[in-house]
Amino acid sequence: EIINEYVIFKWNGFDKSNKNVMDGSGFDLEVIYSDSKIIKAHGYMEYPTNYSDGSKALQEYLKTIN
């Protein structure tokens, strides 16, 4: 649901970094579906569209599954 609601599937292939920033933050995402489809994204001080809302929703969901 979250991947569709926040269009996270469009992040697939995102791979951007701002190498001029020495002390920043970044992210790595890898989602593997049961049918073997994969979403991979990576960024350092560069983020895909809707990253803030999408990553916040994913983090909140992951907190619920221990």
C-alpha positions in Angstrom: 0.0 0.0 0.0 2.7 2.5 1.0 4.7 1.9 -2.1 1.7 2.6 -4.3 0.3 5.5 -2.2 3.6 7.4 -2.2 4.6 6.2 -5.7 7.8 4.8 -4.3 8.0 2.4 -7.2 9.1 5.4 -9.3 12.2 5.6 -7.2 13.5 2.5 -8.8 16.9 3.2 -10.4 17.4 6.5 -8.5 21.2 6.8 -7.9 22.4 10.3 -7.2 24.9 11.7 -4.8 26.2 15.2 -4.0 29.9 14.5 -3.5 30.5 18.1 -2.5 28.8 17.5 0.9 31.2 15.8 3.3 28.9 15.4 6.3 25.4 14.8 5.1 22.9 12.0 5.0 21.7 9.5 2.5 19.5 6.5 2.0 19.5 3.0 0.4 16.3 1.2 -0.4 15.8 -2.3 -1.8 12.3 -3.9 -2.0 12.0 -7.5 -3.3 8.5 -8.6 -4.2 7.4 -12.2 -4.0 7.4 -12.4 -7.9 11.1 -11.4 -7.8 10.6 -7.8 -9.0 13.0 -5.4 -7.3 13.0 -1.7 -6.5 16.4 -0.3 -5.8 17.3 3.3 -5.0 20.2 5.1 -3.4 21.0 8.7 -2.7 23.4 10.9 -0.7 22.1 14.5 -0.2 20.0 13.9 -3.3 16.5 12.4 -3.0 13.7 11.3 -5.3 10.4 13.0 -5.6 8.2 12.5 -2.6 11.1 11.1 -0.6 10.3 12.9 2.7 6.6 11.7 2.9 7.4 8.2 1.4 10.3 7.5 3.7 8.4 8.7 6.8 5.5 6.4 6.0 7.9 3.4 5.4 9.7 4.1 8.7 6.4 4.3 10.6 5.2 1.0 9.1 8.5 -0.8 9.8 8.2 0.2 13.5 5.0 -1.8 13.7 6.6 -5.1 12.6 8.9 -6.5 15.3 
